[in-house]
Amino acid sequence: MSEPDLATLRARYVPRLTAELGALRAASAGTSADRAPVELDQQSVGRLARMDAMQVQAMAAAVDVRRGGRIAAITAALRRLEGEDFGWCDACGEFIGLPRLDLDPVTCRCIACAR
């Protein structure tokens, strides 16, 4: 099977990547309050409640870091789609393959090189 042309790849993956990027950015904006600094007012909140709030803050920050990594990967994939590098393995230069790209369109390596 031959490799699809870039127009076909763009039509196939740009809408999906754009939608995921929008959802990730919306999720990040929606959880910004969870990542806000925890108030240390001992009169309004007890020590255990403050510790719980700090734990929620730390978990929300960790999730946002992972989300940021995915946003960066999607942005890079969209840039590759604008050029002519999308779908080609960074390591060996072979076409990655549609099944692998369908699984995760941000991948940069074929299965052989990913091992």
N, C-alpha and C positions, 0 to 999 in steps of 0.2 A: 504494500500500500504506500502511495506517495504522500509526502507531507502536504498539508493544506496550505493554501496561500495566506498571506498576512490579513487580507480583508476578511477571509472566513474566520480566522482566529479572533480578529477584533470583534466581529459580529457575535461570535460565540462567547467570548469572555469579558468584554468591556462592560456589558450590562450587569453581569453577575458580580464582578469586582467592584463596580461603582456602587451597587446596592449594599454590598457588605461593608464597604468603606463608610457609607452614610450611616449604616446601623451602628458600626463601632464608634463613630464620632458622636452619635446621639447618645449611646450608652455611656460614653465617657463624660459627656456634659451632664447627663442625668444623675451620675453618681458623684459629682464634684462635692456635694455637701458631705458625703460620707468620708471624703479625704481631707476635709477641713480640719484645722487644728482643734484639739479637744480643749475646752475651757477648763481651767483649774480652779474654779470657784468652789471652795469646799462647803460653802453654805447651801448651795442649791443642789449639789450632787454628792453622794457619798463616794468613798474611796473605791469600792467594788464596782459601782456603776461607771465611774471614771475609767477604771481599768478595762471594763467591757467596751466602753466607747473607744479607748485607745486601740484595743484589739480589732474592733471593726474598722477603725481608720487604717491600721496597718494592712489588714486583708484587702480593703478597697484599693489602697495604694499599690499593692502587689498585683492585683487584677488589672489595674490601669497600666502598669508597666508592661504586662503581657499583651494587653490590648494595643498599647503603643507600638510594640514590636510587630504585631500583625498589621497595623496601619502602615508602618514603614514598608513591610513586605508587599502589601497591596499597591502602595504608591510606586514602588520600584517596578512591579509587574506592569502597571499601567504605563510607566515610562518606556519599558521594553516594548510594549504593544504600540506605542507611538513611533518607535524606531523600527528596527528589523531584527532585534535580538530575541524576541519572545518565542518560546518553544524550543530553543536550541540550548543544549547542555553547556554550562559554563566551563566544564572541565574537558570534555572530549570533542565538543562541537557538533555532536550528532543530534538529530531531532529527538526530543524527549518522548513524544508519543501522546496521542490524544487520551488514552485511558488514564495515564498518570496526570495529565493536565486537567482532565475532568475531575479527578479526585481532589487536586489542589492546584489551581492555576498559578499560584505564586512560586511554585517549585522552579528551581534553576538547574537542577541536575537530573539526568536520566537515572534509571534504577541501578544500572551497573556502577556508575560513578558515585551514587549516593551510598552505596555499601561501603 
